Each structure stands twice: as C-alpha cells, then as structure tokens.
Amino acid sequence: MQAAANLELTNSDQRLAVSFYDDPHRGQEVRQSDRRRDRDFWDRYNDYIDRAERLCRGL
C-alpha cells in the first residue's frame, strides 16, 4: 500500500488521505467538492487505489 501511495500521491496527498480515517465526512466533502485542487487530488487518489489493488493482486 505504501509503495502505491509513494508512486501516486504527494506527501500532502498522503496526509489528507490519512485524515479521512479520523474524519470520514472530510473525505466525502473533498470527493464532492467543486474546487480544482480537490478534484485533482481525487483523481490522484483513485489512481492510488487502482495501483494498490493491482499490486495486491500481483498484476
């Protein structure tokens, strides 16, 4: 998981993603935001999820 995060997310992105564990509503706010920065983050976050899944499956 960390290898995928290091490849797809900035350090700032990683801190933001971790914050969702303490405040899931914050994650929902970012996901639904119209702000360009939040949309860009969510695109990178989805890339991270896709890569992590492939790594876990050995693809």
PyMOL Python script that loads the backbone (N, CA, C, O; Angstrom):
from pymol import cmd

cmd.read_pdbstr("""\
ATOM      1  N   MET A   1       0.812  -1.177   0.000  1.00  0.00           N
ATOM      2  CA  MET A   1       0.000   0.000   0.000  1.00  0.00           C
ATOM      3  C   MET A   1       0.868   1.257   0.000  1.00  0.00           C
ATOM      4  O   MET A   1       0.594   2.211  -0.728  1.00  0.00           O
ATOM      5  N   GLN A   2       1.905   1.248   0.815  1.00  0.00           N
ATOM      6  CA  GLN A   2       2.760   2.436   0.877  1.00  0.00           C
ATOM      7  C   GLN A   2       3.502   2.647  -0.431  1.00  0.00           C
ATOM      8  O   GLN A   2       3.704   3.787  -0.849  1.00  0.00           O
ATOM      9  N   ALA A   3       3.908   1.573  -1.079  1.00  0.00           N
ATOM     10  CA  ALA A   3       4.589   1.710  -2.372  1.00  0.00           C
ATOM     11  C   ALA A   3       3.676   2.381  -3.387  1.00  0.00           C
ATOM     12  O   ALA A   3       4.118   3.245  -4.144  1.00  0.00           O
ATOM     13  N   ALA A   4       2.415   1.993  -3.408  1.00  0.00           N
ATOM     14  CA  ALA A   4       1.449   2.614  -4.322  1.00  0.00           C
ATOM     15  C   ALA A   4       1.245   4.075  -3.950  1.00  0.00           C
ATOM     16  O   ALA A   4       1.179   4.935  -4.828  1.00  0.00           O
ATOM     17  N   ALA A   5       1.148   4.361  -2.670  1.00  0.00           N
ATOM     18  CA  ALA A   5       0.967   5.747  -2.219  1.00  0.00           C
ATOM     19  C   ALA A   5       2.157   6.595  -2.625  1.00  0.00           C
ATOM     20  O   ALA A   5       1.988   7.728  -3.076  1.00  0.00           O
ATOM     21  N   ASN A   6       3.357   6.060  -2.470  1.00  0.00           N
ATOM     22  CA  ASN A   6       4.553   6.821  -2.830  1.00  0.00           C
ATOM     23  C   ASN A   6       4.613   7.108  -4.325  1.00  0.00           C
ATOM     24  O   ASN A   6       5.154   8.133  -4.739  1.00  0.00           O
ATOM     25  N   LEU A   7       4.070   6.221  -5.125  1.00  0.00           N
ATOM     26  CA  LEU A   7       4.088   6.412  -6.574  1.00  0.00           C
ATOM     27  C   LEU A   7       3.000   7.363  -7.056  1.00  0.00           C
ATOM     28  O   LEU A   7       3.207   8.087  -8.030  1.00  0.00           O
ATOM     29  N   GLU A   8       1.859   7.374  -6.402  1.00  0.00           N
ATOM     30  CA  GLU A   8       0.699   8.106  -6.917  1.00  0.00           C
ATOM     31  C   GLU A   8       0.366   9.394  -6.162  1.00  0.00           C
ATOM     32  O   GLU A   8      -0.257  10.294  -6.725  1.00  0.00           O
ATOM     33  N   LEU A   9       0.773   9.490  -4.896  1.00  0.00           N
ATOM     34  CA  LEU A   9       0.353  10.609  -4.066  1.00  0.00           C
ATOM     35  C   LEU A   9       1.545  11.408  -3.550  1.00  0.00           C
ATOM     36  O   LEU A   9       2.593  10.847  -3.231  1.00  0.00           O
ATOM     37  N   THR A  10       1.368  12.715  -3.473  1.00  0.00           N
ATOM     38  CA  THR A  10       2.374  13.549  -2.837  1.00  0.00           C
ATOM     39  C   THR A  10       2.313  13.316  -1.328  1.00  0.00           C
ATOM     40  O   THR A  10       1.380  12.683  -0.833  1.00  0.00           O
ATOM     41  N   ASN A  11       3.296  13.822  -0.602  1.00  0.00           N
ATOM     42  CA  ASN A  11       3.253  13.712   0.862  1.00  0.00           C
ATOM     43  C   ASN A  11       2.009  14.409   1.412  1.00  0.00           C
ATOM     44  O   ASN A  11       1.364  13.906   2.332  1.00  0.00           O
ATOM     45  N   SER A  12       1.685  15.549   0.853  1.00  0.00           N
ATOM     46  CA  SER A  12       0.484  16.281   1.270  1.00  0.00           C
ATOM     47  C   SER A  12      -0.769  15.469   0.990  1.00  0.00           C
ATOM     48  O   SER A  12      -1.677  15.420   1.819  1.00  0.00           O
ATOM     49  N   ASP A  13      -0.825  14.829  -0.179  1.00  0.00           N
ATOM     50  CA  ASP A  13      -1.959  13.966  -0.519  1.00  0.00           C
ATOM     51  C   ASP A  13      -2.093  12.836   0.496  1.00  0.00           C
ATOM     52  O   ASP A  13      -3.196  12.508   0.932  1.00  0.00           O
ATOM     53  N   GLN A  14      -0.968  12.250   0.865  1.00  0.00           N
ATOM     54  CA  GLN A  14      -0.995  11.135   1.806  1.00  0.00           C
ATOM     55  C   GLN A  14      -1.521  11.587   3.167  1.00  0.00           C
ATOM     56  O   GLN A  14      -2.303  10.873   3.795  1.00  0.00           O
ATOM     57  N   ARG A  15      -1.104  12.753   3.623  1.00  0.00           N
ATOM     58  CA  ARG A  15      -1.604  13.261   4.897  1.00  0.00           C
ATOM     59  C   ARG A  15      -3.112  13.495   4.824  1.00  0.00           C
ATOM     60  O   ARG A  15      -3.843  13.167   5.759  1.00  0.00           O
ATOM     61  N   LEU A  16      -3.572  14.062   3.708  1.00  0.00           N
ATOM     62  CA  LEU A  16      -5.006  14.297   3.544  1.00  0.00           C
ATOM     63  C   LEU A  16      -5.766  12.976   3.559  1.00  0.00           C
ATOM     64  O   LEU A  16      -6.784  12.855   4.241  1.00  0.00           O
ATOM     65  N   ALA A  17      -5.284  11.993   2.819  1.00  0.00           N
ATOM     66  CA  ALA A  17      -5.963  10.690   2.761  1.00  0.00           C
ATOM     67  C   ALA A  17      -6.034  10.044   4.141  1.00  0.00           C
ATOM     68  O   ALA A  17      -7.065   9.480   4.507  1.00  0.00           O
ATOM     69  N   VAL A  18      -4.960  10.121   4.904  1.00  0.00           N
ATOM     70  CA  VAL A  18      -4.946   9.536   6.245  1.00  0.00           C
ATOM     71  C   VAL A  18      -5.949  10.244   7.145  1.00  0.00           C
ATOM     72  O   VAL A  18      -6.538   9.620   8.028  1.00  0.00           O
ATOM     73  N   SER A  19      -6.147  11.526   6.930  1.00  0.00           N
ATOM     74  CA  SER A  19      -7.082  12.281   7.771  1.00  0.00           C
ATOM     75  C   SER A  19      -8.517  11.768   7.620  1.00  0.00           C
ATOM     76  O   SER A  19      -9.343  11.983   8.507  1.00  0.00           O
ATOM     77  N   PHE A  20      -8.817  11.103   6.525  1.00  0.00           N
ATOM     78  CA  PHE A  20     -10.167  10.576   6.315  1.00  0.00           C
ATOM     79  C   PHE A  20     -10.506   9.468   7.312  1.00  0.00           C
ATOM     80  O   PHE A  20     -11.681   9.225   7.588  1.00  0.00           O
ATOM     81  N   TYR A  21      -9.498   8.799   7.849  1.00  0.00           N
ATOM     82  CA  TYR A  21      -9.753   7.754   8.843  1.00  0.00           C
ATOM     83  C   TYR A  21     -10.324   8.357  10.123  1.00  0.00           C
ATOM     84  O   TYR A  21     -11.203   7.771  10.756  1.00  0.00           O
ATOM     85  N   ASP A  22      -9.821   9.531  10.499  1.00  0.00           N
ATOM     86  CA  ASP A  22     -10.331  10.202  11.691  1.00  0.00           C
ATOM     87  C   ASP A  22     -11.613  10.971  11.418  1.00  0.00           C
ATOM     88  O   ASP A  22     -12.425  11.170  12.321  1.00  0.00           O
ATOM     89  N   ASP A  23     -11.796  11.405  10.175  1.00  0.00           N
ATOM     90  CA  ASP A  23     -12.946  12.240   9.828  1.00  0.00           C
ATOM     91  C   ASP A  23     -13.472  11.834   8.449  1.00  0.00           C
ATOM     92  O   ASP A  23     -13.202  12.517   7.461  1.00  0.00           O
ATOM     93  N   PRO A  24     -14.223  10.721   8.373  1.00  0.00           N
ATOM     94  CA  PRO A  24     -14.728  10.253   7.081  1.00  0.00           C
ATOM     95  C   PRO A  24     -15.561  11.299   6.341  1.00  0.00           C
ATOM     96  O   PRO A  24     -15.591  11.322   5.111  1.00  0.00           O
ATOM     97  N   HIS A  25     -16.228  12.158   7.095  1.00  0.00           N
ATOM     98  CA  HIS A  25     -17.028  13.204   6.451  1.00  0.00           C
ATOM     99  C   HIS A  25     -16.134  14.137   5.639  1.00  0.00           C
ATOM    100  O   HIS A  25     -16.547  14.630   4.589  1.00  0.00           O
ATOM    101  N   ARG A  26     -14.931  14.379   6.109  1.00  0.00           N
ATOM    102  CA  ARG A  26     -13.980  15.221   5.369  1.00  0.00           C
ATOM    103  C   ARG A  26     -13.685  14.599   4.006  1.00  0.00           C
ATOM    104  O   ARG A  26     -13.610  15.313   3.007  1.00  0.00           O
ATOM    105  N   GLY A  27     -13.520  13.300   3.954  1.00  0.00           N
ATOM    106  CA  GLY A  27     -13.302  12.618   2.686  1.00  0.00           C
ATOM    107  C   GLY A  27     -14.467  12.825   1.735  1.00  0.00           C
ATOM    108  O   GLY A  27     -14.273  13.049   0.541  1.00  0.00           O
ATOM    109  N   GLN A  28     -15.667  12.749   2.266  1.00  0.00           N
ATOM    110  CA  GLN A  28     -16.856  12.963   1.448  1.00  0.00           C
ATOM    111  C   GLN A  28     -16.899  14.401   0.927  1.00  0.00           C
ATOM    112  O   GLN A  28     -17.268  14.639  -0.223  1.00  0.00           O
ATOM    113  N   GLU A  29     -16.523  15.347   1.773  1.00  0.00           N
ATOM    114  CA  GLU A  29     -16.503  16.751   1.346  1.00  0.00           C
ATOM    115  C   GLU A  29     -15.509  16.967   0.206  1.00  0.00           C
ATOM    116  O   GLU A  29     -15.810  17.661  -0.765  1.00  0.00           O
ATOM    117  N   VAL A  30     -14.335  16.372   0.330  1.00  0.00           N
ATOM    118  CA  VAL A  30     -13.314  16.518  -0.716  1.00  0.00           C
ATOM    119  C   VAL A  30     -13.803  15.854  -1.998  1.00  0.00           C
ATOM    120  O   VAL A  30     -13.649  16.414  -3.083  1.00  0.00           O
ATOM    121  N   ARG A  31     -14.383  14.680  -1.883  1.00  0.00           N
ATOM    122  CA  ARG A  31     -14.850  13.950  -3.065  1.00  0.00           C
ATOM    123  C   ARG A  31     -15.931  14.727  -3.813  1.00  0.00           C
ATOM    124  O   ARG A  31     -15.976  14.689  -5.043  1.00  0.00           O
ATOM    125  N   GLN A  32     -16.780  15.415  -3.104  1.00  0.00           N
ATOM    126  CA  GLN A  32     -17.887  16.134  -3.723  1.00  0.00           C
ATOM    127  C   GLN A  32     -17.568  17.595  -4.035  1.00  0.00           C
ATOM    128  O   GLN A  32     -18.411  18.306  -4.582  1.00  0.00           O
ATOM    129  N   SER A  33     -16.386  18.040  -3.701  1.00  0.00           N
ATOM    130  CA  SER A  33     -16.011  19.443  -3.867  1.00  0.00           C
ATOM    131  C   SER A  33     -15.917  19.836  -5.349  1.00  0.00           C
ATOM    132  O   SER A  33     -15.577  19.017  -6.203  1.00  0.00           O
ATOM    133  N   ASP A  34     -16.221  21.082  -5.624  1.00  0.00           N
ATOM    134  CA  ASP A  34     -16.065  21.641  -6.964  1.00  0.00           C
ATOM    135  C   ASP A  34     -14.713  22.310  -7.159  1.00  0.00           C
ATOM    136  O   ASP A  34     -14.396  22.778  -8.252  1.00  0.00           O
ATOM    137  N   ARG A  35     -13.916  22.353  -6.095  1.00  0.00           N
ATOM    138  CA  ARG A  35     -12.615  23.011  -6.190  1.00  0.00           C
ATOM    139  C   ARG A  35     -11.657  22.177  -7.031  1.00  0.00           C
ATOM    140  O   ARG A  35     -11.579  20.957  -6.886  1.00  0.00           O
ATOM    141  N   ARG A  36     -10.939  22.850  -7.902  1.00  0.00           N
ATOM    142  CA  ARG A  36      -9.988  22.175  -8.801  1.00  0.00           C
ATOM    143  C   ARG A  36      -8.967  21.354  -8.017  1.00  0.00           C
ATOM    144  O   ARG A  36      -8.652  20.226  -8.396  1.00  0.00           O
ATOM    145  N   ARG A  37      -8.456  21.913  -6.935  1.00  0.00           N
ATOM    146  CA  ARG A  37      -7.443  21.218  -6.136  1.00  0.00           C
ATOM    147  C   ARG A  37      -8.002  19.899  -5.587  1.00  0.00           C
ATOM    148  O   ARG A  37      -7.315  18.877  -5.590  1.00  0.00           O
ATOM    149  N   ASP A  38      -9.244  19.932  -5.120  1.00  0.00           N
ATOM    150  CA  ASP A  38      -9.855  18.718  -4.582  1.00  0.00           C
ATOM    151  C   ASP A  38     -10.132  17.697  -5.682  1.00  0.00           C
ATOM    152  O   ASP A  38      -9.939  16.499  -5.474  1.00  0.00           O
ATOM    153  N   ARG A  39     -10.576  18.152  -6.834  1.00  0.00           N
ATOM    154  CA  ARG A  39     -10.811  17.227  -7.966  1.00  0.00           C
ATOM    155  C   ARG A  39      -9.500  16.584  -8.402  1.00  0.00           C
ATOM    156  O   ARG A  39      -9.454  15.385  -8.677  1.00  0.00           O
ATOM    157  N   ASP A  40      -8.428  17.386  -8.465  1.00  0.00           N
ATOM    158  CA  ASP A  40      -7.120  16.843  -8.845  1.00  0.00           C
ATOM    159  C   ASP A  40      -6.647  15.814  -7.822  1.00  0.00           C
ATOM    160  O   ASP A  40      -6.128  14.759  -8.187  1.00  0.00           O
ATOM    161  N   PHE A  41      -6.829  16.128  -6.537  1.00  0.00           N
ATOM    162  CA  PHE A  41      -6.465  15.166  -5.502  1.00  0.00           C
ATOM    163  C   PHE A  41      -7.245  13.874  -5.697  1.00  0.00           C
ATOM    164  O   PHE A  41      -6.672  12.786  -5.642  1.00  0.00           O
ATOM    165  N   TRP A  42      -8.556  13.988  -5.924  1.00  0.00           N
ATOM    166  CA  TRP A  42      -9.389  12.783  -6.019  1.00  0.00           C
ATOM    167  C   TRP A  42      -8.984  11.940  -7.222  1.00  0.00           C
ATOM    168  O   TRP A  42      -9.054  10.712  -7.163  1.00  0.00           O
ATOM    169  N   ASP A  43      -8.565  12.571  -8.304  1.00  0.00           N
ATOM    170  CA  ASP A  43      -8.049  11.819  -9.454  1.00  0.00           C
ATOM    171  C   ASP A  43      -6.796  11.039  -9.061  1.00  0.00           C
ATOM    172  O   ASP A  43      -6.664   9.860  -9.387  1.00  0.00           O
ATOM    173  N   ARG A  44      -5.876  11.707  -8.358  1.00  0.00           N
ATOM    174  CA  ARG A  44      -4.654  11.020  -7.912  1.00  0.00           C
ATOM    175  C   ARG A  44      -4.992   9.917  -6.914  1.00  0.00           C
ATOM    176  O   ARG A  44      -4.382   8.848  -6.939  1.00  0.00           O
ATOM    177  N   TYR A  45      -5.951  10.169  -6.044  1.00  0.00           N
ATOM    178  CA  TYR A  45      -6.348   9.175  -5.046  1.00  0.00           C
ATOM    179  C   TYR A  45      -6.931   7.937  -5.731  1.00  0.00           C
ATOM    180  O   TYR A  45      -6.633   6.815  -5.321  1.00  0.00           O
ATOM    181  N   ASN A  46      -7.735   8.116  -6.741  1.00  0.00           N
ATOM    182  CA  ASN A  46      -8.273   6.985  -7.496  1.00  0.00           C
ATOM    183  C   ASN A  46      -7.167   6.220  -8.202  1.00  0.00           C
ATOM    184  O   ASN A  46      -7.211   4.991  -8.267  1.00  0.00           O
ATOM    185  N   ASP A  47      -6.174   6.926  -8.733  1.00  0.00           N
ATOM    186  CA  ASP A  47      -5.019   6.252  -9.338  1.00  0.00           C
ATOM    187  C   ASP A  47      -4.285   5.422  -8.295  1.00  0.00           C
ATOM    188  O   ASP A  47      -3.844   4.308  -8.577  1.00  0.00           O
ATOM    189  N   TYR A  48      -4.155   5.968  -7.087  1.00  0.00           N
ATOM    190  CA  TYR A  48      -3.529   5.236  -5.981  1.00  0.00           C
ATOM    191  C   TYR A  48      -4.304   3.954  -5.671  1.00  0.00           C
ATOM    192  O   TYR A  48      -3.710   2.884  -5.538  1.00  0.00           O
ATOM    193  N   ILE A  49      -5.616   4.062  -5.556  1.00  0.00           N
ATOM    194  CA  ILE A  49      -6.450   2.893  -5.252  1.00  0.00           C
ATOM    195  C   ILE A  49      -6.284   1.826  -6.336  1.00  0.00           C
ATOM    196  O   ILE A  49      -6.131   0.643  -6.032  1.00  0.00           O
ATOM    197  N   ASP A  50      -6.316   2.249  -7.588  1.00  0.00           N
ATOM    198  CA  ASP A  50      -6.163   1.301  -8.700  1.00  0.00           C
ATOM    199  C   ASP A  50      -4.802   0.607  -8.639  1.00  0.00           C
ATOM    200  O   ASP A  50      -4.713  -0.608  -8.814  1.00  0.00           O
ATOM    201  N   ARG A  51      -3.752   1.377  -8.392  1.00  0.00           N
ATOM    202  CA  ARG A  51      -2.409   0.785  -8.348  1.00  0.00           C
ATOM    203  C   ARG A  51      -2.275  -0.150  -7.151  1.00  0.00           C
ATOM    204  O   ARG A  51      -1.712  -1.237  -7.282  1.00  0.00           O
ATOM    205  N   ALA A  52      -2.779   0.249  -5.999  1.00  0.00           N
ATOM    206  CA  ALA A  52      -2.698  -0.594  -4.806  1.00  0.00           C
ATOM    207  C   ALA A  52      -3.421  -1.915  -5.039  1.00  0.00           C
ATOM    208  O   ALA A  52      -2.934  -2.974  -4.643  1.00  0.00           O
ATOM    209  N   GLU A  53      -4.572  -1.849  -5.676  1.00  0.00           N
ATOM    210  CA  GLU A  53      -5.315  -3.076  -5.968  1.00  0.00           C
ATOM    211  C   GLU A  53      -4.514  -3.991  -6.899  1.00  0.00           C
ATOM    212  O   GLU A  53      -4.444  -5.200  -6.682  1.00  0.00           O
ATOM    213  N   ARG A  54      -3.913  -3.404  -7.934  1.00  0.00           N
ATOM    214  CA  ARG A  54      -3.115  -4.224  -8.861  1.00  0.00           C
ATOM    215  C   ARG A  54      -1.925  -4.843  -8.152  1.00  0.00           C
ATOM    216  O   ARG A  54      -1.604  -6.008  -8.385  1.00  0.00           O
ATOM    217  N   LEU A  55      -1.260  -4.071  -7.281  1.00  0.00           N
ATOM    218  CA  LEU A  55      -0.117  -4.610  -6.555  1.00  0.00           C
ATOM    219  C   LEU A  55      -0.534  -5.749  -5.620  1.00  0.00           C
ATOM    220  O   LEU A  55       0.172  -6.751  -5.504  1.00  0.00           O
ATOM    221  N   CYS A  56      -1.666  -5.593  -4.965  1.00  0.00           N
ATOM    222  CA  CYS A  56      -2.145  -6.641  -4.055  1.00  0.00           C
ATOM    223  C   CYS A  56      -2.525  -7.913  -4.790  1.00  0.00           C
ATOM    224  O   CYS A  56      -2.386  -9.016  -4.261  1.00  0.00           O
ATOM    225  N   ARG A  57      -3.001  -7.752  -6.000  1.00  0.00           N
ATOM    226  CA  ARG A  57      -3.399  -8.901  -6.813  1.00  0.00           C
ATOM    227  C   ARG A  57      -2.219  -9.494  -7.578  1.00  0.00           C
ATOM    228  O   ARG A  57      -2.342 -10.551  -8.196  1.00  0.00           O
ATOM    229  N   GLY A  58      -1.078  -8.812  -7.535  1.00  0.00           N
ATOM    230  CA  GLY A  58       0.102  -9.283  -8.237  1.00  0.00           C
ATOM    231  C   GLY A  58       0.047  -9.060  -9.736  1.00  0.00           C
ATOM    232  O   GLY A  58       0.664  -9.801 -10.501  1.00  0.00           O
ATOM    233  N   LEU A  59      -0.694  -8.034 -10.161  1.00  0.00           N
ATOM    234  CA  LEU A  59      -0.823  -7.757 -11.581  1.00  0.00           C
ATOM    235  C   LEU A  59       0.219  -6.759 -12.049  1.00  0.00           C
ATOM    236  O   LEU A  59       0.253  -6.411 -13.229  1.00  0.00           O
TER     237      LEU A  59
END
""", "prot")
cmd.dss("prot")
cmd.show_as("cartoon", "prot")
cmd.util.cbc("prot")
cmd.orient("prot")
